[in-house]
């Protein structure tokens, strides 16, 4: 089956989701088993995810879509008795519902279309009775009624893709870049896939891109970021290995070759992470990129991780990388970090390891049943303030009680906390106390200090004339629109700010499409139960992506409201 328009995708999904396919719910005692409170944040164990969270995305305000790989999983089964490898996790009940997948999603990718459909592609070999997923396209719409499930098309991609990267484009389509045609420890010429394609399809075949040839062999899960700019700009920032460039996805030409990123390779298996510095209307959405962490030697499990970040201002005529420490006076670097765009305009780094490289366990040696490729787990979150002066940009928070290394993930959620799950560097399932780094099904919430400071939290009650918030339908808004927001708040001296967040799709230290944008707040007025204010949307979809899964945060003195509100940003 081929798709020629977003309309046809939606029709198929609507037809599919009128019937409940799987309705298995695993009830879990949600009483926190681990809780640590300090001025440096608080970790709370909240439940189990059913499958290990190799991939995840916030698909509804209270639902996290979780995807593992096909394989042995004694924690959850689908209705036919096979092992499950996808669940829908409910943030309000801390329970999950099993979803039905039949193509191997190992090391795949995802992004949202403008109509709200999650597109998930690529994967790996057939295993555990499931089909190979290399050329698969999988579609799902989120829901709150327990009826939504996956729709799979095993051969929809033009070519096989493993460790590919996807991003939502300003026109509402999805861009799909790179990967390899087989699983590997490092890319090889006989299996590399130095091509890109679009969904829905633009060409019959994927097109070659020189950037992936130039960044070989460290070019798996390349960094892809839509760059802010005027309407019609169509620029992507691409980074892999030590290479970086600006590329036009309409003309298919290089706009600018950027200097090599200092240090070692920053992509798999020496995995670091790249992010767009939070945007703000205050500097006309200036475009800056930061790349942090990685490995230094893929032959040595004990080799120290990269302890630097590199930042570049793409608004400059001759952009150059500027080095910073990865953390406050860090003696330990970080491999496989996850970076979360926080609603207060900062970046939070969690998960990872201090030595080695990304990958799963090697053959047993002596009494050690599993020899993992990375060690010295990095368990303290690090907060980066891009507006602070160099030397005072970093803060270090409370240690995570749970080790999160390869195949960990994390995402911001609407209450301003961070949902953290996953970790599985094991070729086969390894239970608790059976190996150094077990297959992890426990989920946590990290509560940042900005929620523990005693500042009164607003409650958003109305957005753009709508008082029914975070329901089946997101609040429709358009670019450049100014609209009113009402909040309940008992405070005589509030200081309001607002931001938009797209949490994206998370896997392997890649937060695909993720960004946060500070937007203008004005005309603040006292009301009977709180305040009203006007906020103004960004000018175009280069600044902030179209579609659902976009959240409006209102903050009081830097403290987020009790819940953000989902918007449907329309083209």
C-alpha positions in Angstrom: 0.0 0.0 0.0 1.4 3.4 -0.9 0.5 6.8 0.6 0.2 9.9 -1.6 -1.1 12.3 1.0 -1.6 13.0 4.6 -5.3 12.7 4.1 -5.1 9.1 3.0 -3.0 8.2 6.1 -5.6 9.7 8.4 -8.4 7.8 6.7 -6.6 4.5 7.1 -5.9 5.2 10.8 -9.4 6.3 11.6 -10.7 3.0 10.0 -8.2 1.0 12.0 -8.8 2.6 15.4 -12.6 2.3 15.6 -12.0 -1.2 16.9 -10.0 -2.0 20.1 -7.3 -4.4 19.2 -5.5 -4.9 22.5 -6.7 -3.9 25.9 -4.4 -5.6 28.3 -3.6 -3.4 31.2 -0.9 -4.3 33.7 -1.8 -2.9 37.1 1.2 -1.8 39.1 1.5 -0.5 42.6 2.3 3.1 42.0 3.5 3.9 45.6 7.0 5.2 45.3 9.6 2.6 46.2 12.5 5.0 45.9 12.2 8.6 46.8 15.0 11.1 47.4 14.4 14.7 48.2 16.9 17.5 48.2 17.4 21.1 46.9 19.0 19.4 44.0 15.8 17.7 42.8 14.0 14.6 43.7 13.8 11.1 42.1 10.6 9.1 42.4 10.0 5.5 41.2 6.6 5.5 39.6 5.9 2.2 37.9 6.9 -0.3 35.3 6.8 0.1 31.6 6.2 -3.5 30.5 8.9 -3.3 27.9 12.3 -1.6 28.1 12.1 2.0 26.8 14.6 1.9 24.0 12.4 4.4 22.2 9.7 6.7 23.6 7.6 9.7 22.8 4.9 11.7 24.6 2.0 10.9 22.3 -0.8 12.4 24.4 -0.7 14.7 27.5 -1.0 11.8 29.8 0.4 9.0 27.6 3.9 7.9 26.8 4.4 5.6 23.8 7.2 3.1 24.6 8.9 0.9 22.0 11.6 -1.8 22.6 13.0 -4.4 20.2 11.5 -7.7 19.3 12.9 -10.4 21.6 12.4 -12.2 24.9 10.4 -10.2 27.4 8.8 -12.0 30.3 7.2 -8.8 31.6 4.4 -8.5 29.1 2.7 -10.5 26.4 0.3 -9.5 23.5 -3.1 -11.2 23.1 -1.7 -14.1 21.0 0.8 -15.0 23.8 3.9 -13.6 22.0 6.3 -11.3 23.8 5.3 -7.6 23.7 7.7 -4.9 22.6 5.5 -1.8 22.7 3.2 -0.3 25.4 1.3 2.9 26.1 2.2 4.1 29.6 -0.4 6.2 31.5 1.2 9.0 33.5 -1.9 9.4 35.7 -2.2 5.8 36.8 1.3 4.6 36.2 0.0 1.5 34.4 0.5 0.4 30.8 -1.5 -1.1 28.0 0.2 -3.6 25.7 0.3 -2.7 22.0 0.6 -5.1 19.1 3.8 -4.9 16.9 5.0 -7.6 14.4 8.1 -6.0 12.7 11.3 -5.7 14.6 11.8 -2.1 15.8 15.4 -2.5 17.1 17.2 0.8 16.7 14.5 2.6 14.7 13.4 6.2 14.4 10.3 8.4 14.6 8.6 11.7 14.0 5.2 13.3 13.8 3.3 14.4 10.7 1.4 17.7 10.8 -1.9 15.8 11.2 -0.7 14.3 14.5 0.2 10.8 13.3 3.4 9.3 14.7 5.5 7.8 11.9 8.0 5.2 13.1 10.4 3.6 10.6 13.3 1.2 10.2 14.5 -1.6 12.5 16.4 -4.9 12.3 16.4 -8.6 11.4 13.5 -10.9 11.9 13.6 -12.5 15.4 11.5 -14.0 18.1 8.9 -14.9 15.5 8.5 -11.3 14.3 9.2 -10.0 10.8 12.3 -8.0 9.9 11.7 -4.2 10.3 14.4 -2.7 8.1 11.9 -1.2 5.5 8.9 -0.9 7.8 6.7 2.1 8.2 4.6 2.0 11.4 1.8 4.5 12.1 -0.1 5.3 15.3 -2.4 8.0 16.6 -2.5 8.5 20.3 -5.8 8.0 22.2 -7.3 8.1 25.7 -10.0 5.5 25.1 -7.8 2.3 25.0 -8.5 1.6 21.3 -5.5 2.9 19.4 -2.8 0.5 18.1 -0.1 0.2 15.5 -0.6 0.0 11.7 2.4 -1.6 10.0 3.6 -1.6 6.4 6.7 -3.9 6.3 8.1 -2.8 2.9 7.1 0.9 2.6 10.6 2.4 2.9 12.6 2.5 -0.3 15.5 0.8 1.4 16.5 -0.9 4.6 17.3 1.5 7.5 18.8 0.7 10.9 20.0 3.6 13.1 18.3 6.2 10.9 17.2 9.7 12.0 13.9 11.3 11.3 12.6 14.9 11.9 9.3 16.8 11.3 9.8 19.3 8.5 8.3 22.8 8.4 5.8 21.7 5.7 4.5 18.9 7.9 6.2 16.0 6.2 8.9 13.8 7.7 12.5 13.6 6.6 14.4 10.3 7.0 18.2 10.2 6.9 20.8 7.5 6.7 21.3 4.3 8.6 22.7 1.0 7.5 21.1 -2.0 5.8 22.2 -4.4 8.6 23.0 -4.1 12.3 26.6 -3.6 13.1 29.1 -2.3 15.7 30.3 0.4 13.3 29.1 1.3 9.8 30.8 -0.5 6.9 30.9 0.4 3.2 29.1 -2.8 2.2 26.1 -2.1 4.4 26.0 1.7 4.7 22.9 3.6 3.4 24.0 7.1 2.6 20.6 8.2 1.4 17.5 10.2 2.5 13.8 10.0 1.7 10.6 11.7 2.7 7.3 10.5 4.1 4.9 10.8 2.3 7.3 9.9 -0.6 8.7 12.6 -2.8 10.8 10.3 -5.1 10.4 6.7 -6.0 13.9 6.0 -4.6 15.9 7.4 -1.8 18.5 10.0 -2.9 22.2 9.9 -2.1 23.7 12.6 0.1 27.4 13.3 0.2 27.4 14.3 3.8 27.0 10.7 4.9 29.8 9.6 2.7 32.0 12.4 4.2 31.2 11.4 7.8 31.6 7.6 7.3 32.0 5.4 9.4 30.7 7.3 12.4 27.5 8.3 10.7 24.7 6.3 12.3 21.9 8.2 14.0 23.1 11.5 12.6 22.0 14.7 14.2 19.2 16.5 12.2 17.8 19.8 13.3 15.4 22.2 11.5 17.0 25.6 11.6 15.0 28.7 12.6 14.6 31.4 9.9 12.2 33.2 7.7 9.3 31.3 6.0 10.5 29.3 3.1 14.1 28.9 4.3 14.1 25.1 4.4 17.4 24.5 6.1 18.6 21.6 8.2 21.6 21.3 10.4 23.4 18.0 9.9 26.1 16.5 12.1 27.8 13.1 12.3 31.3 12.0 13.3 33.2 15.3 13.4 31.4 16.8 10.3 28.7 19.4 10.3 26.9 21.4 7.6 23.7 23.4 6.7 21.7 21.6 4.0 18.6 22.8 2.1 16.0 20.0 1.9 14.2 21.6 -1.0 17.1 22.4 -3.4 19.0 19.4 -2.0 22.2 21.5 -1.9 24.7 22.4 0.8 24.1 25.9 2.1 27.3 26.0 4.2 30.0 23.6 5.2 30.8 24.2 8.9 34.1 23.6 10.7 34.8 20.1 12.0 33.5 19.6 15.5 36.6 19.5 17.8 37.3 16.4 19.8 36.6 12.8 18.8 33.5 11.5 16.8 30.3 12.4 18.5 28.0 9.7 17.0 27.5 6.0 17.4 29.3 4.1 18.8 31.1 7.0 20.5 27.7 8.5 21.2 27.2 12.1 22.3 24.1 14.3 21.7 23.3 17.4 19.8 20.6 20.0 20.5 19.2 23.3 19.4 19.9 25.9 22.0 16.4 27.0 23.3 15.0 29.7 21.0 13.6 33.0 22.2 11.7 35.9 20.6 14.0 38.2 22.6 16.9 37.7 20.1 14.7 37.0 17.0 15.1 33.2 17.5 18.9 33.2 17.0 20.1 29.8 15.8 22.7 28.1 18.0 23.7 24.4 18.3 25.4 22.6 21.2 27.0 19.1 20.9 28.0 17.4 24.1 29.8 14.2 25.2 30.7 11.1 23.4 33.4 8.4 23.6 37.2 8.6 23.0 38.2 5.1 22.1 35.9 2.3 20.8 38.5 -0.4 21.6 38.7 0.2 25.3 35.8 -0.3 27.7 37.7 1.8 30.3 38.5 4.7 28.0 37.2 7.9 29.5 34.1 9.5 27.9 34.4 12.9 26.2 34.1 15.7 28.8 33.5 18.7 26.5 30.7 20.4 24.8 31.0 22.4 21.6 28.6 25.3 20.8 28.2 27.2 17.5 26.3 30.4 16.6 25.0 29.9 13.1 23.8 33.5 12.9 27.4 34.6 12.6 29.0 35.2 9.2 31.9 32.8 9.9 30.5 30.4 12.6 33.1 28.7 14.8 32.8 26.0 17.5 33.3 27.3 21.1 34.4 24.7 23.7 32.9 24.4 27.1 33.1 21.8 29.9 30.4 19.1 30.0 29.3 19.9 33.5 30.6 21.9 36.5 34.4 21.3 36.6 33.8 17.8 35.3 36.5 15.2 35.8 34.2 12.5 34.3 32.9 12.9 30.8 29.6 11.4 29.6 28.8 8.9 26.9 25.2 8.3 25.7 23.6 11.4 27.4 20.0 12.3 26.9 19.3 16.0 26.6 15.9 17.5 27.5 14.7 20.9 26.5 13.3 22.4 29.7 10.4 25.0 29.6 12.5 27.6 31.4 15.0 27.7 28.5 17.6 25.4 29.9 18.9 22.0 28.9 18.9 19.0 31.2 21.3 16.1 30.6 20.5 12.7 32.2 21.6 9.0 31.8 24.8 7.7 30.3 28.2 6.3 31.2 31.6 7.7 32.0 33.7 5.2 30.1 33.6 3.0 27.0 31.3 3.1 24.0 27.7 2.5 23.1 26.7 -1.1 22.3 25.4 -4.2 23.9 27.2 -6.9 25.8 30.1 -9.0 24.5 30.9 -12.6 25.2 31.3 -13.7 28.8 34.7 -13.7 30.3 35.5 -15.8 33.4 32.8 -15.5 36.0 31.3 -12.4 34.4 28.1 -13.6 32.4 27.9 -10.3 30.5 30.7 -8.0 29.5 29.2 -4.6 28.8 30.9 -2.1 26.5 30.4 0.9 28.8 31.0 1.5 32.5 31.0 4.1 35.3 27.3 5.1 35.0 26.8 8.9 35.1 23.8 9.2 37.4 23.7 12.9 38.3 21.6 15.2 36.0 23.4 18.2 34.7 21.6 21.5 33.9 23.0 23.9 31.3 22.0 27.5 31.3 22.8 28.9 27.8 22.4 32.5 28.9 24.9 32.3 31.7 28.6 33.2 31.3 31.0 30.4 30.5 32.3 28.9 33.8 28.9 29.3 35.5 26.5 27.6 33.1 26.3 24.2 34.8 24.5 22.8 37.9 24.6 19.3 39.2 21.6 17.6 40.7 20.7 14.6 42.9 22.0 11.2 41.8 19.6 8.8 40.1 19.1 5.6 42.2 18.8 3.6 39.0 21.6 3.0 36.5 20.6 4.2 33.0 23.1 3.4 30.2 22.7 2.1 26.7 19.1 2.1 25.4 17.9 4.5 28.1 15.5 7.4 27.3 13.9 10.4 28.9 11.3 13.1 28.1 9.8 16.2 29.5 6.1 15.8 30.4 3.4 18.4 30.9 3.7 18.9 34.6 7.4 20.0 34.1 8.9 16.8 35.5 11.1 14.5 33.4 10.0 10.9 32.7 13.0 8.6 32.7 13.0 4.9 31.6 14.8 2.2 29.8 18.4 0.9 29.9 19.3 -2.5 28.3 22.8 -3.1 27.0 22.0 -6.8 26.8 21.7 -8.8 23.6 19.2 -11.0 25.4 16.9 -10.3 28.4 18.8 -10.0 31.7 16.8 -9.8 34.9 17.6 -7.8 38.0 20.7 -9.0 39.9 21.7 -11.3 36.9 24.1 -8.9 35.3 25.9 -5.6 35.9 23.4 -3.6 33.8 20.1 -5.4 33.7 17.2 -5.1 31.3 15.4 -2.2 33.0 11.6 -1.9 33.2 11.3 0.6 36.0 10.2 4.2 35.3 11.1 7.2 37.3 10.1 10.8 37.5 12.8 13.4 38.1 11.4 16.5 39.8 13.7 19.4 39.1 14.4 22.1 41.7 12.2 24.6 39.9 9.2 22.6 41.2 10.6 22.4 44.8 11.3 26.0 45.4 7.9 27.0 47.1 6.9 29.4 44.3 3.2 29.3 43.7 2.3 27.2 40.6 -0.3 28.6 38.2 -3.2 26.4 36.9 -4.1 27.1 33.3 -7.9 27.3 32.9 -8.5 28.7 29.5 -6.4 28.9 26.2 -7.5 30.8 23.1 -11.2 30.7 24.3 -11.1 27.0 25.1 -11.7 25.8 28.7 -11.6 22.0 27.8 -7.9 21.4 27.9 -5.8 18.3 27.1 -8.7 16.3 25.9 -9.3 14.3 22.7 -8.6 17.5 20.6 -5.7 19.8 21.1 -6.3 23.6 21.1 -6.1 24.9 17.5 -3.8 27.9 17.0 -1.9 29.4 14.0 1.5 31.0 13.5 1.7 34.7 14.5 -1.6 34.4 16.4 -2.0 36.3 19.6 -4.4 34.7 22.0 -5.5 34.9 25.6 -4.5 32.6 28.4 -6.2 32.5 31.9 -4.6 31.0 35.0 -5.7 30.5 38.6 -3.0 31.7 40.9 -3.0 33.1 44.4 -0.1 35.5 44.2 0.1 39.3 44.4 3.4 39.6 42.5 3.6 37.0 39.7 6.2 37.2 36.9 4.8 35.3 33.9 6.8 33.8 31.0 5.6 31.4 28.4 7.3 28.7 26.2 6.3 26.2 23.6 7.8 22.7 23.8 7.9 19.9 21.3 9.3 16.8 23.1 10.0 14.9 19.9 10.9 11.2 19.6 13.6 9.8 21.8 16.1 7.0 21.2 19.9 6.4 21.5 20.6 10.0 22.8 18.8 11.4 19.8 15.8 13.7 20.6 14.4 13.9 17.1 12.6 17.2 16.3 12.8 18.3 20.0 12.9 22.0 20.8 11.7 24.7 23.2 10.8 28.3 22.2 10.2 31.2 24.6 7.2 33.3 23.4 6.1 36.8 24.3 3.7 37.5 27.2 1.9 40.8 27.5 -1.3 42.5 28.8 -1.2 40.7 32.1 -4.5 41.5 34.0 -5.8 40.5 37.4 -9.0 38.4 37.4 -11.3 37.0 40.1 -9.3 33.8 40.6 -5.9 34.7 39.1 -4.7 36.4 35.9 -5.2 36.7 32.2 -2.5 37.4 29.7 -1.9 37.4 25.9 0.8 35.3 24.3 2.0 35.4 20.7 2.9 32.4 18.6 6.2 32.3 16.6 6.0 33.6 13.0 6.5 30.4 11.1 7.1 26.6 11.2 10.9 26.9 10.9 10.8 28.3 14.4 8.4 25.7 15.8 7.0 22.5 14.1 3.3 22.2 13.0 0.9 19.7 14.4 -0.2 18.3 17.7 2.2 17.1 20.4 3.1 20.8 21.0 2.7 22.2 24.5 2.2 25.6 25.9 3.9 26.2 29.3 3.1 29.1 31.5 5.7 29.8 34.2 5.6 32.0 37.3 9.1 33.2 38.3 10.5 30.3 36.4 8.2 27.7 37.9 5.9 25.8 35.5 2.2 25.7 35.8 0.7 22.5 37.2 0.2 21.2 33.6 1.1 22.5 30.2 -1.6 22.5 27.5 -1.5 20.6 24.2 -1.8 22.8 21.1 -2.5 21.9 17.5 -0.3 24.3 15.6 -1.9 24.6 12.1 -0.1 25.5 8.9 
